[in-house]
Structure formats: structure tokens, C-alpha cells
């Protein structure tokens, strides 16, 4: 799994409509956020290689599914605590 693919997928599934909206929300510059999301920095290839080795055997879809599962478990826990 490439870090650049994961970052793009996370952004696409987020509430942010553009790199500019994420930049404003995080107080970062638009060029930095755009390069982060689109992987246009030269160092991204090196980051991808390292990330691939650390996540060997895991796909971006599997990781995103795990994140969704964590969100559901947290929401269920919040609901359960509200009833108590």
C-alpha cells in the first residue's frame, strides 16, 4: 500500500471539498496541503517505499475498513454510555 494512495483516499472520504478547505481548517498553506494530498513532492516516492514496507500485506481498502469499524464501535460506545 502506498502512503500517497492512502492519503488521497482519506481525503476523498473526508468532509473537505478541496485542498484549500483542508488548508484553512488546519492552518497550513495551500501549496503544502495540495502537494501532500496529490503527492507532488519529490520525497513522496521515498515515503511510499518506506510505508509499503511497514504495511506489507495490507491494502488501503483494508485499512479504511478498519478505520470505519473503529468509528462504528466508538459511536456505539457513546450511545451505550448515553443510555446509562
Secondary structure, DSSP 8 states (H G I E B T S, - for coil): --HHHHHHHHHHTSS-SSHHHHHHHHT--HHHHHHHHHT-STTHHHHHHHHHHHTTT--HHHHHHHHHHHHHHHHHHHHHHHH-
